[in-house]
Amino acid sequence: MTWGKRLLYVILGICLTITVWVSALEWVTYDVNHYMTQFEKQGWVPQAGMDQENLAHTAEEIIRYLKGEKDDFQTTAVKDGVLQPLYDERERVHMEDVLDLFNQARLLRSLSLAGILLISGWMILKDPRWQHHWLRTLLFTGLANVDLMILLGLLIWLDFTRYFTYFHLLLFDNDLWILDPTRHVLIQLLPETFFINTAIAIGLWAMGTLLALGVAGWILERRLRKGETMS
C-alpha cells in the first residue's frame, strides 16, 4: 500500500475518532439523568437552594440551550423559596461561548462524517484490498483511543484543576469562565467535580464505542482473510 493510501486511512481513523467523541459529548451532556445523578451523588441540592423538581427543570433548560433549542441561557426557577432568574450577565455570556464550542464541535463532526464517506468511496474504487484496510483502520483507531483514554485518565488523576484551567485558557479568549461559587448559580450546580465525572463518562462512552468497533474490525478482518485462504 502506498504512503498516500496509508495517509488517507489515518485521516479516516481521525474522522471516525472525532465523530464518536463528539457524539459521546452530546450523549452525556444531553442526558438529564446524568445531571440528576451528579446532583444527588454530590449532595449539591442544599448548596444550590433548589428541590429536585427545580433542579430537573434547570438541567433540562441547560440541555435545551446546548442543543440550540432556546436563544437565551436564562432560566427561571424556585431557588431559596423564591421564583427568580438564576443567572447573571457573566454566566449568560460565558454560556454563549460554550454554545459556540458545541456548534463548532457539531460542524467538525459533520465534516468528519463527510470525510469518512468520501475516503471510503474513494478507497472502494481505488484500493482492491479496501475491506482489509478499512477493518484494520477500525482496529488501530480503537487501540489508539485506548491510549487516549489512558492519557485522559492520567491527567485527571494527576491534577484535573490544572489541565481544566489550561483547557479554558486555550478555548476561551476571556475570563468569564471564572465564576464565584458564593453567588453564581452555574458553578454551584456544576462545580469541578461535576466536570471530572462528566469527562470520565464521555471518555468511557467514546472509548467503549471505538473499542467495540475495533474488536469487530479485528474479527471481521480475520474472517475475511480466512475466507480468502480457503478459497
C-alpha positions as CSV (number, residue, x, y, z in Angstrom):
1,M,0.0,0.0,0.0
2,T,1.3,3.4,-1.0
3,W,2.0,6.2,1.6
4,G,-0.7,8.2,0.1
5,K,-3.3,5.5,0.8
6,R,-1.8,5.0,4.3
7,L,-2.3,8.7,5.0
8,L,-5.9,8.5,3.8
9,Y,-6.6,5.6,6.2
10,V,-5.0,7.6,9.0
11,I,-7.3,10.5,8.2
12,L,-10.2,8.1,8.1
13,G,-9.3,7.0,11.6
14,I,-9.1,10.6,12.8
15,C,-12.5,11.4,11.3
16,L,-14.0,8.3,13.0
17,T,-12.5,9.4,16.3
18,I,-13.9,12.9,16.0
19,T,-17.3,11.6,15.1
20,V,-17.5,9.3,18.1
21,W,-16.1,11.7,20.6
22,V,-18.4,14.5,19.6
23,S,-21.3,12.0,19.7
24,A,-20.2,10.9,23.2
25,L,-20.1,14.6,24.3
26,E,-23.7,15.0,23.2
27,W,-24.8,11.7,24.6
28,V,-23.6,12.6,28.1
29,T,-24.3,16.4,28.2
30,Y,-27.8,16.0,26.7
31,D,-28.8,13.4,29.3
32,V,-30.8,14.9,32.1
33,N,-30.3,11.7,34.2
34,H,-26.6,12.4,34.1
35,Y,-27.1,15.8,35.7
36,M,-29.6,14.5,38.3
37,T,-27.3,11.6,39.2
38,Q,-24.4,14.0,39.8
39,F,-26.6,16.4,41.8
40,E,-27.7,13.5,44.1
41,K,-24.2,11.9,44.3
42,Q,-22.5,15.1,45.4
43,G,-25.3,16.4,47.6
44,W,-25.4,19.7,45.8
45,V,-29.2,20.3,46.4
46,P,-28.8,22.4,49.7
47,Q,-25.9,24.4,48.1
48,A,-27.9,25.2,45.0
49,G,-31.0,26.0,47.1
50,M,-33.4,24.1,44.8
51,D,-35.5,21.0,45.2
52,Q,-35.4,18.0,42.8
53,E,-38.2,19.4,40.6
54,N,-36.4,22.7,40.0
55,L,-33.1,21.0,39.6
56,A,-34.5,18.8,36.9
57,H,-36.1,21.8,35.2
58,T,-32.8,23.7,35.3
59,A,-30.9,20.7,33.9
60,E,-33.4,20.4,31.1
61,E,-33.1,24.0,30.2
62,I,-29.3,23.7,30.1
63,I,-29.7,20.8,27.7
64,R,-32.1,22.7,25.6
65,Y,-29.7,25.6,25.3
66,L,-26.8,23.4,24.4
67,K,-28.9,21.8,21.7
68,G,-29.7,25.2,20.3
69,E,-33.4,24.9,21.2
70,K,-33.6,28.2,23.1
71,D,-31.9,31.6,22.4
72,D,-31.2,32.8,25.9
73,F,-29.5,30.8,28.6
74,Q,-31.5,32.5,31.3
75,T,-33.8,30.1,33.3
76,T,-36.4,30.9,35.9
77,A,-36.8,28.5,38.8
78,V,-37.5,28.4,42.5
79,K,-34.3,29.0,44.4
80,D,-34.2,29.5,48.2
81,G,-38.0,29.5,48.1
82,V,-38.3,32.4,45.6
83,L,-39.2,32.1,41.9
84,Q,-36.3,34.0,40.2
85,P,-33.9,34.2,37.2
86,L,-30.9,32.0,38.0
87,Y,-28.1,33.5,36.1
88,D,-26.4,36.9,35.8
89,E,-24.9,38.5,32.7
90,R,-21.5,37.0,33.2
91,E,-22.9,33.4,33.3
92,R,-25.1,34.0,30.3
93,V,-22.3,35.4,28.2
94,H,-20.0,32.6,29.2
95,M,-22.6,30.1,28.1
96,E,-22.8,31.8,24.7
97,D,-19.1,31.0,24.4
98,V,-19.8,27.4,25.4
99,L,-22.6,27.1,22.9
100,D,-20.2,28.4,20.2
101,L,-17.9,25.5,21.1
102,F,-20.7,23.0,20.8
103,N,-21.7,24.4,17.4
104,Q,-18.1,24.1,16.3
105,A,-17.9,20.5,17.5
106,R,-21.1,19.7,15.6
107,L,-19.7,21.2,12.5
108,L,-16.4,19.3,12.9
109,R,-18.4,16.1,13.3
110,S,-20.4,16.8,10.1
111,L,-17.1,17.4,8.2
112,S,-15.7,14.2,9.7
113,L,-18.7,12.2,8.6
114,A,-18.3,13.7,5.1
115,G,-14.6,12.7,5.2
116,I,-15.5,9.1,6.2
117,L,-17.9,8.8,3.3
118,L,-15.6,10.4,0.7
119,I,-12.5,8.5,1.7
120,S,-14.4,5.2,1.9
121,G,-15.9,5.8,-1.5
122,W,-12.6,6.6,-3.0
123,M,-10.9,3.5,-1.4
124,I,-13.7,1.2,-2.7
125,L,-12.8,2.5,-6.2
126,K,-9.1,2.6,-5.9
127,D,-8.0,0.0,-3.3
128,P,-8.5,-3.6,-4.3
129,R,-8.0,-4.6,-0.6
130,W,-10.1,-1.8,0.8
131,Q,-12.1,-4.2,3.0
132,H,-9.0,-5.4,4.8
133,H,-7.6,-1.9,5.2
134,W,-10.9,-0.4,6.3
135,L,-11.3,-3.1,9.0
136,R,-7.7,-2.7,10.2
137,T,-8.4,1.0,10.4
138,L,-11.2,0.3,12.9
139,L,-8.8,-1.9,14.9
140,F,-6.0,0.6,15.0
141,T,-8.4,3.5,15.8
142,G,-9.8,1.6,18.7
143,L,-6.4,0.9,20.1
144,A,-5.3,4.5,19.6
145,N,-8.3,5.7,21.6
146,V,-7.5,3.3,24.4
147,D,-4.2,5.2,24.7
148,L,-6.1,8.5,24.5
149,M,-8.4,7.4,27.3
150,I,-5.4,6.3,29.5
151,L,-3.9,9.8,28.9
152,L,-7.1,11.5,29.8
153,G,-7.4,9.4,33.0
154,L,-3.8,10.2,33.9
155,L,-4.4,13.9,33.5
156,I,-7.5,13.7,35.7
157,W,-5.6,11.7,38.3
158,L,-2.5,13.9,38.4
159,D,-4.2,17.4,38.6
160,F,-7.6,17.9,37.0
161,T,-7.8,21.5,38.1
162,R,-4.5,22.5,36.3
163,Y,-5.5,20.8,33.0
164,F,-9.1,22.0,33.2
165,T,-7.7,25.6,33.6
166,Y,-5.4,25.0,30.6
167,F,-8.4,23.8,28.6
168,H,-10.3,27.0,29.4
169,L,-7.3,29.3,28.6
170,L,-6.9,27.5,25.3
171,L,-10.5,27.7,24.2
172,F,-11.7,31.0,25.6
173,D,-10.3,34.4,25.0
174,N,-11.8,35.9,28.1
175,D,-12.1,35.2,31.8
176,L,-15.9,34.8,32.0
177,W,-15.5,31.1,32.9
178,I,-14.1,32.2,36.3
179,L,-17.2,32.2,38.5
180,D,-17.8,32.8,42.2
181,P,-19.4,29.8,43.9
182,T,-20.8,32.1,46.6
183,R,-23.1,33.9,44.2
184,H,-23.0,32.3,40.7
185,V,-25.6,29.5,40.4
186,L,-23.9,27.9,37.4
187,I,-20.8,27.0,39.4
188,Q,-23.0,25.9,42.3
189,L,-24.8,23.5,40.1
190,L,-21.8,22.4,38.1
191,P,-18.6,22.5,40.2
192,E,-15.3,21.0,39.3
193,T,-16.3,17.5,40.5
194,F,-19.2,17.5,38.0
195,F,-16.8,18.1,35.1
196,I,-14.5,15.4,36.4
197,N,-17.3,12.9,36.3
198,T,-18.6,14.2,33.0
199,A,-15.2,13.9,31.4
200,I,-14.9,10.3,32.6
201,A,-18.4,9.4,31.3
202,I,-17.6,10.9,27.9
203,G,-14.3,9.2,27.7
204,L,-15.7,5.8,28.7
205,W,-18.6,6.2,26.2
206,A,-16.2,7.1,23.4
207,M,-13.6,4.5,24.2
208,G,-16.2,1.8,24.6
209,T,-17.7,2.5,21.3
210,L,-14.4,2.8,19.4
211,L,-13.0,-0.3,21.2
212,A,-16.1,-2.3,20.2
213,L,-15.7,-1.1,16.6
214,G,-12.0,-2.1,16.8
215,V,-12.8,-5.6,18.1
216,A,-15.5,-6.0,15.4
217,G,-13.0,-4.9,12.8
218,W,-10.4,-7.4,14.0
219,I,-12.8,-10.3,14.0
220,L,-14.2,-9.5,10.6
221,E,-10.8,-8.9,9.0
222,R,-9.6,-12.3,10.4
223,R,-12.7,-14.0,8.9
224,L,-12.1,-12.2,5.6
225,R,-8.5,-13.4,5.5
226,K,-9.6,-16.9,6.4
227,G,-12.2,-17.0,3.7
228,E,-9.7,-15.9,1.1
229,T,-7.2,-18.5,2.2
230,M,-9.8,-21.3,2.0
231,S,-10.9,-20.2,-1.5
